[in-house]
Amino acid sequence: FEKPSAIQQRGIVPFCKGLDVIQQAQSGTGKTALFCSGILQQLDYKEVHCQALVLAPTRELAQQIEKVMRALGDYLGVKVHACVGGTSVREDQRILSSGVHVVVGTPGRVFDMLRRQ
């Protein structure tokens, strides 16, 4: 990133302060990087338990968000997992029980994982 987009300029300070941020913008404007950066700023990396939940309407979007979160948090040691349909429930359970900082998922799979807990 060289220069923040307009949506990032308006949103990053309130997001990093822990305020609710509602923004709408076209594809490719940096919305995902904005909220991922805000979440990563607030995590306590010494505590390996779910500190943030990101819900996405589709499997593809959840996996894209997970990828961005991993890339931005690579050197911070962030543990992120995508809970989406079409993947192994047992594997989700194993990863979640071992501890993650952020869960990204679709509502159906996240609800299913909570119900199984």
N, C-alpha and C positions, 0 to 999 in steps of 0.2 A: 504494500500500500504506500503510495506516495503522498496523496492528498485525499482527505475524507470527502465523500460525496455530500451533497446538501442534506440528505436524510441522516447521514452519520453525524454531521456537524450539529444538527438540531437535537439528536437523540442521545449522544454518548454521555454527556454530563448527567442528565437526569437518570439515565439507566445505571450509571456507575454509582449514583447516590442511593440506589435502591428504590427509586420512584417507579410507578407504573408508567409505561410509555406505550401509546397507541399511535402507530404511524402506518401510512399506506403509500406505496410507491411502485413504480414499474419494476419489472424483472431486471436484474442486473445492476441495481443501484446500491447494493451493499447492506441490505436489511439483515441478512443472516449474520454477516460479520459483525454488525452492530450489536445485536442481542447476544451473540456468542461472546464477544469481548466483554460486555457488561456482566454476564454470568461469570466468566472466568476471573474477573476482577474481584468478585465477592466470595469466591470459594475459599475455604480453609483446607489447604492441601494436606495438612497433617491429619485431618479427620477424614477417613475413607468410609463415608456413608453417603447416601443420596441427599444432596443439598439443593439440587435443582431438577425440575421435571419440565421437559419441553414436549408439548403435544403437537403433532402434525397431522393433517387430515389424510395424508397418503403415505404409503410405505416408502415410495421414492423420495418424497420430501424429507421424511424422517432420516433416511440413510444419508441424504445430502447434508442435512444439518449435522449429523454425527461426524461426517467427514470434515466439515469446516471446523467443528469444535475440536476434533483431534489435531488438525493442522495448526490451529491457533494456539492450542494448549500443549503442543508437543513438548516443549522444554520446561513446562511447568509441572509435568507429571500428572496431568489430568487423566482420570479414568472415566471413560464415557462408554455407554452401551445403548444400542438401538433395540428396542423391544417392538418388533413388527411381526405381522402375520407372515406365514410362509417360511418361518425359521423354527428351529427346535425349541420347544417350550423348556425341555430339560436343560438345554444349554443356557437359555435365558436365566433359569433358576440358579444354575451353577455360578454364572458370572455375577448375578445380583447378590447372591449370598457371600461371594468373595469380597464384595465391596466396590462401589463405584461412586464418583462424585456427581455425575450427571446422567440421567436417564432421558433418552429421546425416544418417543414412541408414538404409535397410533393409539387412539382411545380404546379400541377393542382389545388389543393385546395388553395394554397397560392395565385395563380393568380386569382382564383375565388373570394377570399375574398377581394383582392385589387380592383377588378372590381366592386364589390358590394358596396364598400366604398363610 
